[in-house]
Amino acid sequence: MLDVLIVAPHPDDAELGMGGSICRMQAEGLRVGVLDLTSGEPTPHGSVELRQAETAAATQALGLMWRENLGLPNRSLEPTLEARRKLAEVIRLTRPRWLFAPYWVDAHPDHTAATELVEAARFWAKLSKTDMQGQPHHPERIYNYYCVHLKMAPQPAFILDISEYWEQKLAAIRCYESQFITGRDPGPPSFVDRLRDEAAWWGKTIGVAYGEPFNSREPIGLRGWSELM
């Protein structure tokens, strides 16, 4: 059983988009899992075996209790009925309260397909009179993290303070050496420099050191004014 299921198109997307939030959630006692939809391969400097090893190292760096891979095709990810069923079964078996998916506007087709798939599978997961594994379950909310391939200025619904967990997030991202190794980085500023600058910018907007932005198609409720920063 999970409190939170983060669905990532590729290994490293969850770390990039909400690695600090994952650490904070777990520190606050939430049971967090990540489901990577694809292997992320092929890439210019990776391999399936290397990406598996990097993902295992990143998983350990984050301290995740649960991580699986759905085995869908990289570069040609589509929200097919077969893929919807596979994801709906994971939702029915893990029974999360909240789902996290990529932001729905992106230049990467795999990212937009992943979000469409999450939204459809959330609905299917609650169906009765079906031979899908598990019992019907409907997560309360879908939230969206940013790992976009667009030069855009996001307008998030909320920003989470990850100041205490920035270094842990960075350690997890550095596990993906085939993707973000410094020697092939065209910087300065390096990829990590830009990532830090972005996190610092989001932190500045809410008066803290580092932050991660999120969005949602659905209204976000507050139990009281004390929940606002």
NUGUKOL-316184 format. One record per residue: residue number from 1; x, y, z of N, C-alpha, C in turn; residue in one letter. Coordinates in Angstrom, 2 decimals. Layout:
residues N
ATOM num     npx     npy     npz    capx    capy    capz     cpx     cpy     cpz residu
ATOM NUM       X       Y       Z       X       Y       Z       X       Y       Z      A
...
END
This chain:
residues 229
ATOM num     npx     npy     npz    capx    capy    capz     cpx     cpy     cpz residu
ATOM   1    0.83   -1.19    0.00    0.00    0.00    0.00    0.87    1.25    0.00      M
ATOM   2    0.53    2.22   -0.84    1.26    3.47   -0.93    0.33    4.64   -0.61      L
ATOM   3    0.92    5.72   -0.11    0.20    6.98    0.00    0.31    7.77   -1.29      D
ATOM   4    1.47    7.67   -1.93    1.78    8.45   -3.13    2.40    7.54   -4.18      V
ATOM   5    1.88    7.63   -5.41    2.48    6.93   -6.54    2.87    7.98   -7.58      L
ATOM   6    4.16    8.06   -7.86    4.68    9.00   -8.86    4.93    8.21  -10.14      I
ATOM   7    4.29    8.63  -11.22    4.45    7.96  -12.51    5.40    8.79  -13.36      V
ATOM   8    6.49    8.16  -13.79    7.53    8.85  -14.56    7.66    8.22  -15.93      A
ATOM   9    7.69    9.01  -16.99    7.87    8.43  -18.33    9.17    7.65  -18.45      P
ATOM  10   10.24    8.19  -17.86   11.57    7.58  -17.94   12.25    7.61  -16.57      H
ATOM  11   13.17    6.69  -16.30   13.99    6.83  -15.10   14.72    8.18  -15.16      P
ATOM  12   14.71    8.89  -14.11   15.29   10.22  -13.84   14.25   11.34  -13.88      D
ATOM  13   13.08   11.12  -14.50   12.07   12.19  -14.54   11.51   12.50  -13.15      D
ATOM  14   11.27   11.48  -12.35   10.76   11.72  -10.99   11.78   12.48  -10.16      A
ATOM  15   13.06   12.11  -10.30   14.11   12.79   -9.55   14.21   14.26   -9.98      E
ATOM  16   14.20   14.51  -11.29   14.33   15.87  -11.79   13.13   16.73  -11.38      L
ATOM  17   11.94   16.19  -11.53   10.74   16.97  -11.29   10.39   17.16   -9.84      G
ATOM  18   10.64   16.13   -9.00   10.19   16.22   -7.62   11.02   15.38   -6.65      M
ATOM  19   12.32   15.30   -6.93   13.18   14.52   -6.05   13.20   15.03   -4.62      G
ATOM  20   13.23   16.34   -4.46   13.21   16.91   -3.12   11.89   16.66   -2.41      G
ATOM  21   10.81   16.73   -3.16    9.48   16.48   -2.58    9.35   15.03   -2.14      S
ATOM  22    9.91   14.11   -2.92    9.90   12.70   -2.54   10.56   12.53   -1.17      I
ATOM  23   11.72   13.16   -1.01   12.44   13.05    0.26   11.63   13.67    1.39      C
ATOM  24   11.01   14.81    1.14   10.23   15.46    2.19    9.00   14.63    2.55      R
ATOM  25    8.32   14.09    1.56    7.16   13.24    1.82    7.53   12.08    2.75      M
ATOM  26    8.64   11.43    2.44    9.05   10.28    3.24    9.45   10.70    4.65      Q
ATOM  27   10.09   11.85    4.76   10.47   12.35    6.08    9.24   12.64    6.93      A
ATOM  28    8.13   12.97    6.27    6.89   13.26    6.97    6.02   12.02    7.16      E
ATOM  29    6.56   10.85    6.81    5.88    9.60    7.11    5.03    9.03    6.00      G
ATOM  30    5.05    9.63    4.81    4.26    9.12    3.70    4.98    7.95    3.03      L
ATOM  31    4.21    6.99    2.57    4.74    5.84    1.83    4.72    6.20    0.35      R
ATOM  32    5.90    6.31   -0.24    6.04    6.85   -1.60    6.62    5.78   -2.52      V
ATOM  33    6.03    5.67   -3.70    6.55    4.78   -4.72    6.69    5.49   -6.06      G
ATOM  34    7.62    5.00   -6.88    7.82    5.53   -8.23    7.62    4.41   -9.23      V
ATOM  35    6.82    4.67  -10.24    6.64    3.73  -11.35    7.20    4.36  -12.61      L
ATOM  36    8.34    3.86  -13.08    8.89    4.29  -14.35    8.16    3.53  -15.46      D
ATOM  37    7.71    4.25  -16.47    6.92    3.60  -17.52    7.81    2.90  -18.55      L
ATOM  38    9.01    3.42  -18.78    9.90    2.86  -19.80   11.31    2.71  -19.22      T
ATOM  39   12.18    2.08  -20.01   13.59    1.95  -19.60   14.36    3.23  -19.83      S
ATOM  40   13.81    4.14  -20.65   14.54    5.35  -21.01   15.55    5.16  -22.12      G
ATOM  41   15.69    3.96  -22.61   16.67    3.68  -23.66   15.98    3.39  -25.00      E
ATOM  42   16.66    3.75  -26.10   18.06    4.16  -26.22   18.28    5.65  -25.95      P
ATOM  43   19.48    5.95  -25.45   19.98    7.32  -25.36   21.42    7.32  -25.88      T
ATOM  44   22.00    8.50  -26.18   23.33    8.52  -26.80   24.42    7.83  -26.00      P
ATOM  45   24.37    7.88  -24.67   25.47    7.36  -23.87   25.02    6.30  -22.85      H
ATOM  46   23.81    5.81  -23.00   23.28    4.84  -22.05   23.08    3.47  -22.66      G
ATOM  47   22.66    2.56  -21.82   22.24    1.22  -22.23   21.20    0.78  -21.21      S
ATOM  48   20.44   -0.24  -21.54   19.41   -0.72  -20.63   20.03   -1.13  -19.30      V
ATOM  49   21.16   -1.87  -19.37   21.81   -2.34  -18.15   22.36   -1.18  -17.32      E
ATOM  50   22.94   -0.20  -17.99   23.50    0.95  -17.27   22.39    1.76  -16.62      L
ATOM  51   21.30    1.97  -17.34   20.20    2.76  -16.78   19.56    2.03  -15.59      R
ATOM  52   19.50    0.71  -15.64   18.98   -0.04  -14.50   19.86    0.16  -13.28      Q
ATOM  53   21.17    0.11  -13.47   22.10    0.31  -12.36   22.01    1.73  -11.81      A
ATOM  54   21.90    2.71  -12.70   21.77    4.10  -12.27   20.47    4.32  -11.50      E
ATOM  55   19.39    3.72  -12.00   18.10    3.85  -11.32   18.14    3.23   -9.93      T
ATOM  56   18.80    2.08   -9.82   18.92    1.44   -8.51   19.69    2.33   -7.55      A
ATOM  57   20.75    2.97   -8.03   21.53    3.86   -7.17   20.71    5.08   -6.77      A
ATOM  58   19.96    5.65   -7.71   19.12    6.81   -7.40   18.01    6.44   -6.42      A
ATOM  59   17.45    5.27   -6.59   16.41    4.79   -5.69   16.93    4.70   -4.26      T
ATOM  60   18.16    4.20   -4.13   18.78    4.11   -2.81   19.07    5.51   -2.25      Q
ATOM  61   19.52    6.42   -3.10   19.82    7.78   -2.66   18.57    8.48   -2.13      A
ATOM  62   17.43    8.20   -2.76   16.17    8.79   -2.32   15.57    8.07   -1.13      L
ATOM  63   16.00    6.82   -0.89   15.43    6.03    0.19   14.03    5.53   -0.11      G
ATOM  64   13.74    5.30   -1.40   12.40    4.86   -1.79   12.09    3.47   -1.28      L
ATOM  65   10.85    3.27   -0.83   10.42    1.96   -0.36    9.91    1.08   -1.49      M
ATOM  66    9.54    1.70   -2.63    8.92    0.93   -3.74    9.25    1.61   -5.05      W
ATOM  67    9.76    0.85   -6.00    9.98    1.35   -7.35    9.89    0.20   -8.33      R
ATOM  68    9.13    0.39   -9.39    8.98   -0.64  -10.41    9.04    0.02  -11.79      E
ATOM  69    9.13   -0.83  -12.82    9.14   -0.36  -14.21    8.06   -1.11  -14.97      N
ATOM  70    7.20   -0.36  -15.69    6.07   -0.98  -16.37    6.46   -1.63  -17.69      L
ATOM  71    7.65   -1.34  -18.20    8.15   -2.00  -19.39    7.53   -1.54  -20.70      G
ATOM  72    7.04   -0.32  -20.74    6.47    0.21  -21.98    7.58    0.76  -22.87      L
ATOM  73    7.32    0.95  -24.17    8.40    1.33  -25.09    8.80    2.80  -24.99      P
ATOM  74   10.10    3.03  -24.84   10.63    4.39  -24.86   10.54    4.96  -26.27      N
ATOM  75   10.38    6.27  -26.35   10.29    7.03  -27.60    8.99    6.82  -28.36      R
ATOM  76    8.24    5.80  -28.03    6.96    5.57  -28.70    5.88    5.24  -27.68      S
ATOM  77    5.99    5.86  -26.51    5.00    5.66  -25.47    3.65    6.21  -25.93      L
ATOM  78    2.61    5.42  -25.77    1.27    5.83  -26.17    0.27    5.39  -25.10      E
ATOM  79   -0.81    6.15  -24.90   -1.83    5.78  -23.92   -2.81    4.75  -24.49      P
ATOM  80   -2.29    3.58  -24.85   -3.11    2.53  -25.44   -3.97    1.86  -24.37      T
ATOM  81   -4.93    1.06  -24.82   -5.78    0.34  -23.87   -4.96   -0.68  -23.08      L
ATOM  82   -4.00   -1.31  -23.72   -3.16   -2.28  -23.01   -2.33   -1.59  -21.93      E
ATOM  83   -1.73   -0.44  -22.27   -0.95    0.30  -21.29   -1.84    0.82  -20.17      A
ATOM  84   -3.04    1.26  -20.51   -3.98    1.76  -19.50   -4.31    0.66  -18.50      R
ATOM  85   -4.54   -0.54  -19.01   -4.86   -1.66  -18.13   -3.70   -1.97  -17.19      R
ATOM  86   -2.48   -2.00  -17.74   -1.31   -2.30  -16.91   -1.16   -1.29  -15.78      K
ATOM  87   -1.32   -0.01  -16.11   -1.17    1.02  -15.09   -2.32    0.99  -14.10      L
ATOM  88   -3.52    0.76  -14.59   -4.68    0.68  -13.68   -4.50   -0.46  -12.68      A
ATOM  89   -3.92   -1.57  -13.12   -3.69   -2.68  -12.19   -2.68   -2.30  -11.11      E
ATOM  90   -1.64   -1.55  -11.49   -0.68   -1.09  -10.49   -1.37   -0.18   -9.47      V
ATOM  91   -2.23    0.70   -9.96   -2.96    1.59   -9.06   -3.87    0.78   -8.13      I
ATOM  92   -4.54   -0.23   -8.65   -5.43   -1.05   -7.83   -4.66   -1.85   -6.78      R
ATOM  93   -3.44   -2.25   -7.11   -2.65   -3.06   -6.19   -1.91   -2.21   -5.15      L
ATOM  94   -1.48   -1.01   -5.54   -0.74   -0.16   -4.61   -1.64    0.80   -3.84      T
ATOM  95   -2.81    1.13   -4.40   -3.87    1.89   -3.74   -3.40    3.24   -3.17      R
ATOM  96   -2.75    4.08   -4.00   -2.28    5.36   -3.50   -3.41    6.36   -3.28      P
ATOM  97   -3.19    7.26   -2.37   -4.14    8.36   -2.18   -3.96    9.41   -3.27      R
ATOM  98   -2.69    9.68   -3.62   -2.38   10.70   -4.61   -1.53   10.12   -5.72      W
ATOM  99   -1.78   10.59   -6.95   -0.95   10.27   -8.10   -0.22   11.53   -8.54      L
ATOM 100    1.01   11.36   -9.00    1.77   12.47   -9.58    2.16   12.08  -11.00      F
ATOM 101    1.93   13.00  -11.94    2.23   12.78  -13.35    2.93   14.02  -13.90      A
ATOM 102    3.59   13.92  -15.05    4.23   15.10  -15.62    3.21   16.19  -15.96      P
ATOM 103    3.69   17.43  -16.02    2.85   18.53  -16.47    2.36   18.22  -17.89      Y
ATOM 104    1.15   18.60  -18.19    0.47   18.12  -19.40    0.85   18.86  -20.69      W
ATOM 105    1.67   19.92  -20.60    2.16   20.60  -21.80    3.66   20.35  -21.89      V
ATOM 106    4.12   19.77  -22.99    5.52   19.40  -23.10    5.86   19.15  -24.56      D
ATOM 107    7.14   19.36  -24.90    7.61   19.05  -26.24    7.90   17.56  -26.40      A
ATOM 108    8.09   16.84  -25.30    8.43   15.41  -25.37    7.13   14.60  -25.44      H
ATOM 109    6.90   13.91  -26.55    5.66   13.14  -26.69    5.47   12.08  -25.61      P
ATOM 110    6.56   11.50  -25.12    6.43   10.50  -24.06    5.84   11.11  -22.79      D
ATOM 111    6.19   12.36  -22.51    5.70   13.00  -21.30    4.20   13.29  -21.37      H
ATOM 112    3.76   13.83  -22.49    2.33   14.11  -22.63    1.52   12.82  -22.69      T
ATOM 113    2.08   11.79  -23.33    1.40   10.49  -23.38    1.29    9.90  -21.98      A
ATOM 114    2.34   10.07  -21.17    2.31    9.53  -19.81    1.20   10.16  -18.99      A
ATOM 115    1.02   11.46  -19.12   -0.02   12.14  -18.35   -1.40   11.72  -18.81      T
ATOM 116   -1.59   11.60  -20.11   -2.88   11.12  -20.61   -3.15    9.70  -20.11      E
ATOM 117   -2.11    8.90  -20.07   -2.25    7.53  -19.59   -2.62    7.49  -18.10      L
ATOM 118   -1.98    8.33  -17.30   -2.28    8.37  -15.87   -3.74    8.76  -15.64      V
ATOM 119   -4.20    9.76  -16.35   -5.58   10.22  -16.16   -6.59    9.14  -16.54      E
ATOM 120   -6.33    8.42  -17.63   -7.23    7.35  -18.05   -7.17    6.16  -17.11      A
ATOM 121   -5.96    5.81  -16.67   -5.81    4.65  -15.79   -6.41    4.91  -14.42      A
ATOM 122   -6.36    6.15  -13.96   -7.01    6.49  -12.70   -8.50    6.17  -12.77      R
ATOM 123   -9.13    6.49  -13.88  -10.56    6.19  -14.04  -10.79    4.69  -14.11      F
ATOM 124   -9.99    4.01  -14.90  -10.16    2.55  -15.05   -9.93    1.82  -13.73      W
ATOM 125   -9.06    2.34  -12.90   -8.71    1.64  -11.65   -9.91    1.46  -10.74      A
ATOM 126  -10.94    2.27  -10.89  -12.11    2.18  -10.01  -13.20    1.26  -10.55      K
ATOM 127  -12.99    0.68  -11.74  -14.03   -0.11  -12.37  -14.29   -1.42  -11.62      L
ATOM 128  -15.56   -1.76  -11.52  -15.96   -3.07  -11.01  -16.32   -3.97  -12.20      S
ATOM 129  -16.64   -5.24  -11.91  -17.00   -6.20  -12.95  -15.93   -6.22  -14.05      K
ATOM 130  -14.71   -6.45  -13.63  -13.57   -6.51  -14.54  -12.64   -7.62  -14.08      T
ATOM 131  -11.83   -8.13  -15.00  -10.86   -9.16  -14.61   -9.49   -8.56  -14.32      D
ATOM 132   -9.42   -7.23  -14.17   -8.14   -6.64  -13.77   -7.76   -7.09  -12.37      M
ATOM 133   -6.47   -7.16  -12.12   -5.98   -7.52  -10.78   -6.35   -6.43   -9.78      Q
ATOM 134   -6.54   -6.83   -8.53   -6.79   -5.88   -7.46   -8.23   -5.48   -7.35      G
ATOM 135   -8.50   -4.74   -6.29   -9.85   -4.25   -6.02   -9.99   -2.82   -6.53      Q
ATOM 136  -11.23   -2.40   -6.86  -11.42   -1.03   -7.36  -10.84    0.01   -6.41      P
ATOM 137  -10.20    1.00   -7.01   -9.59    2.07   -6.21   -9.53    3.33   -7.06      H
ATOM 138   -9.83    4.48   -6.44   -9.79    5.76   -7.15   -8.99    6.76   -6.35      H
ATOM 139   -7.74    7.05   -6.77   -6.94    8.05   -6.05   -7.65    9.40   -5.98      P
ATOM 140   -7.48   10.07   -4.85   -8.20   11.32   -4.61   -7.79   12.44   -5.56      E
ATOM 141   -6.51   12.53   -5.88   -6.01   13.65   -6.66   -4.90   13.21   -7.61      R
ATOM 142   -4.79   13.94   -8.73   -3.60   13.87   -9.58   -2.93   15.24   -9.50      I
ATOM 143   -1.66   15.24   -9.12   -0.86   16.46   -9.14    0.19   16.31  -10.24      Y
ATOM 144    0.65   17.44  -10.74    1.58   17.43  -11.88    2.89   18.11  -11.52      N
ATOM 145    3.98   17.40  -11.76    5.32   17.94  -11.53    5.91   18.38  -12.88      Y
ATOM 146    6.94   19.23  -12.81    7.54   19.78  -14.02    8.87   19.09  -14.32      Y
ATOM 147    8.93   18.44  -15.47   10.19   17.92  -16.01   10.13   18.13  -17.52      C
ATOM 148    9.80   19.35  -17.92    9.40   19.63  -19.30   10.59   19.88  -20.21      V
ATOM 149   10.38   19.62  -21.49   11.36   19.87  -22.54   10.95   21.10  -23.35      H
ATOM 150   10.35   22.05  -22.69    9.94   23.30  -23.32   10.59   24.46  -22.59      L
ATOM 151   11.00   25.47  -23.34   11.48   26.70  -22.71   10.25   27.54  -22.37      K
ATOM 152    9.69   27.26  -21.22    8.44   27.90  -20.83    8.59   28.49  -19.43      M
ATOM 153    7.70   29.41  -19.11    7.68   30.00  -17.78    6.46   29.45  -17.05      A
ATOM 154    6.64   28.41  -16.23    5.48   27.77  -15.58    4.75   28.72  -14.65      P
ATOM 155    3.47   28.51  -14.53    2.64   29.21  -13.56    2.06   28.14  -12.62      Q
ATOM 156    2.81   27.72  -11.62    2.40   26.58  -10.79    1.23   26.92   -9.88      P
ATOM 157    0.55   25.88   -9.44   -0.53   26.04   -8.46    0.03   26.18   -7.05      A
ATOM 158    1.16   25.50   -6.79    1.82   25.64   -5.49    3.28   25.24   -5.62      F
ATOM 159    4.08   25.65   -4.63    5.51   25.36   -4.59    5.82   24.76   -3.24      I
ATOM 160    6.55   23.67   -3.23    6.91   23.00   -1.98    8.34   23.36   -1.58      L
ATOM 161    8.52   23.69   -0.32    9.84   23.98    0.23   10.64   22.68    0.32      D
ATOM 162   11.75   22.60   -0.44   12.60   21.40   -0.39   14.00   21.76    0.10      I
ATOM 163   14.13   22.87    0.79   15.45   23.36    1.19   16.28   22.31    1.92      S
ATOM 164   15.66   21.59    2.83   16.39   20.58    3.63   16.78   19.36    2.79      E
ATOM 165   16.17   19.22    1.63   16.34   17.98    0.86   17.00   18.21   -0.49      Y
ATOM 166   17.48   19.43   -0.73   18.10   19.73   -2.01   19.33   18.83   -2.27      W
ATOM 167   20.20   18.70   -1.29   21.41   17.90   -1.49   21.07   16.43   -1.75      E
ATOM 168   20.03   15.92   -1.10   19.63   14.53   -1.34   19.07   14.37   -2.75      Q
ATOM 169   18.30   15.35   -3.20   17.81   15.33   -4.58   18.98   15.34   -5.55      K
ATOM 170   19.93   16.22   -5.32   21.08   16.34   -6.20   21.89   15.05   -6.24      L
ATOM 171   22.03   14.40   -5.10   22.76   13.13   -5.06   22.07   12.07   -5.92      A
ATOM 172   20.72   12.06   -5.90   19.98   11.10   -6.71   20.15   11.40   -8.20      A
ATOM 173   20.11   12.66   -8.57   20.26   13.03   -9.98   21.65   12.69  -10.50      I
ATOM 174   22.65   12.87   -9.65   24.03   12.57  -10.07   24.26   11.08  -10.28      R
ATOM 175   23.35   10.25   -9.82   23.46    8.80  -10.08   23.30    8.50  -11.57      C
ATOM 176   22.62    9.38  -12.29   22.38    9.17  -13.73   23.54    9.75  -14.54      Y
ATOM 177   24.72    9.16  -14.38   25.91    9.69  -15.03   25.83    9.63  -16.54      E
ATOM 178   25.15    8.65  -17.08   25.05    8.54  -18.54   24.24    9.67  -19.14      S
ATOM 179   23.43   10.31  -18.34   22.57   11.38  -18.83   23.10   12.77  -18.50      Q
ATOM 180   23.74   12.93  -17.34   24.09   14.26  -16.86   25.56   14.40  -16.48      F
ATOM 181   26.44   13.61  -17.07   27.84   13.64  -16.69   28.47   14.97  -17.10      I
ATOM 182   29.30   15.52  -16.24   29.84   16.86  -16.44   30.72   16.96  -17.68      T
ATOM 183   31.47   15.93  -17.99   32.41   15.98  -19.11   31.76   16.23  -20.45      G
ATOM 184   30.47   15.91  -20.58   29.78   16.15  -21.85   28.84   17.36  -21.76      R
ATOM 185   28.89   18.05  -20.64   28.01   19.19  -20.43   28.55   20.40  -21.18      D
ATOM 186   27.75   21.08  -22.00   28.24   22.23  -22.78   28.43   23.50  -21.96      P
ATOM 187   28.23   23.44  -20.63   28.33   24.62  -19.79   29.73   25.20  -19.75      G
ATOM 188   30.00   26.24  -18.97   29.12   26.74  -17.91   28.03   27.69  -18.45      P
ATOM 189   26.91   27.79  -17.72   26.58   27.01  -16.52   26.26   25.57  -16.89      P
ATOM 190   26.60   24.65  -16.01   26.34   23.23  -16.24   24.86   22.92  -16.05      S
ATOM 191   24.48   21.71  -16.42   23.10   21.28  -16.22   22.72   21.37  -14.74      F
ATOM 192   23.62   20.90  -13.87   23.34   20.95  -12.43   23.25   22.40  -11.95      V
ATOM 193   24.10   23.28  -12.50   24.02   24.70  -12.14   22.63   25.26  -12.47      D
ATOM 194   22.15   24.94  -13.65   20.84   25.45  -14.06   19.72   24.86  -13.19      R
ATOM 195   19.87   23.59  -12.86   18.87   22.95  -12.01   18.83   23.62  -10.64      L
ATOM 196   20.00   23.92  -10.10   20.08   24.60   -8.80   19.48   26.00   -8.90      R
ATOM 197   19.79   26.69   -9.99   19.25   28.04  -10.17   17.73   28.03  -10.22      D
ATOM 198   17.18   27.04  -10.92   15.72   26.93  -11.01   15.11   26.67   -9.63      E
ATOM 199   15.70   25.73   -8.89   15.19   25.42   -7.55   15.31   26.62   -6.63      A
ATOM 200   16.42   27.37   -6.77   16.60   28.56   -5.95   15.57   29.64   -6.32      A
ATOM 201   15.27   29.75   -7.61   14.26   30.73   -8.03   12.90   30.40   -7.42      W
ATOM 202   12.51   29.13   -7.51   11.22   28.76   -6.93   11.23   28.93   -5.42      W
ATOM 203   12.36   28.68   -4.80   12.47   28.93   -3.37   12.32   30.41   -3.05      G
ATOM 204   12.96   31.26   -3.87   12.88   32.70   -3.65   11.43   33.20   -3.68      K
ATOM 205   10.63   32.62   -4.58    9.25   33.10   -4.71    8.41   32.83   -3.46      T
ATOM 206    8.84   31.88   -2.62    8.09   31.60   -1.39    8.93   31.88   -0.14      I
ATOM 207   10.08   32.52   -0.34   10.88   32.95    0.80   11.73   31.89    1.46      G
ATOM 208   12.15   30.86    0.68   13.01   29.80    1.22   14.18   29.60    0.27      V
ATOM 209   15.06   28.66    0.60   16.26   28.46   -0.22   15.95   27.76   -1.54      A
ATOM 210   15.20   26.65   -1.47   14.92   25.86   -2.67   13.47   25.40   -2.67      Y
ATOM 211   12.88   25.33   -3.87   11.50   24.88   -3.98   11.28   24.06   -5.24      G
ATOM 212   10.18   23.32   -5.27    9.74   22.58   -6.45    8.30   22.96   -6.76      E
ATOM 213    8.01   23.31   -8.02    6.67   23.73   -8.40    5.79   22.56   -8.82      P
ATOM 214    4.49   22.71   -8.60    3.50   21.70   -8.98    2.25   22.37   -9.54      F
ATOM 215    1.50   21.59  -10.29    0.24   22.08  -10.82   -0.82   20.99  -10.67      N
ATOM 216   -2.05   21.33  -11.04   -3.15   20.37  -10.99   -4.28   20.89  -11.86      S
ATOM 217   -4.92   19.99  -12.59   -6.11   20.38  -13.36   -7.31   20.57  -12.43      R
ATOM 218   -7.25   19.95  -11.24   -8.37   19.98  -10.31   -8.11   21.02   -9.21      E
ATOM 219   -9.17   21.56   -8.61   -8.97   22.52   -7.51   -8.21   21.89   -6.35      P
ATOM 220   -7.41   22.70   -5.69   -6.62   22.25   -4.54   -7.25   22.84   -3.28      I
ATOM 221   -7.60   21.99   -2.33   -8.28   22.44   -1.12   -7.32   22.69    0.03      G
ATOM 222   -7.69   23.62    0.89   -6.96   23.90    2.12   -7.90   23.71    3.30      L
ATOM 223   -7.39   23.18    4.39   -8.21   23.00    5.60   -8.27   24.27    6.43      R
ATOM 224   -7.38   25.21    6.16   -7.39   26.46    6.91   -6.29   27.37    6.42      G
ATOM 225   -6.36   28.64    6.84   -5.39   29.63    6.39   -3.99   29.33    6.90      W
ATOM 226   -3.89   28.56    7.97   -2.57   28.26    8.52   -1.75   27.40    7.57      S
ATOM 227   -2.37   26.81    6.57   -1.64   25.98    5.63   -0.94   26.81    4.55      E
ATOM 228   -1.24   28.08    4.47   -0.58   28.97    3.51    0.71   29.50    4.10      L
ATOM 229    1.74   29.62    3.26    3.02   30.20    3.70    2.96   31.71    3.51      M
END
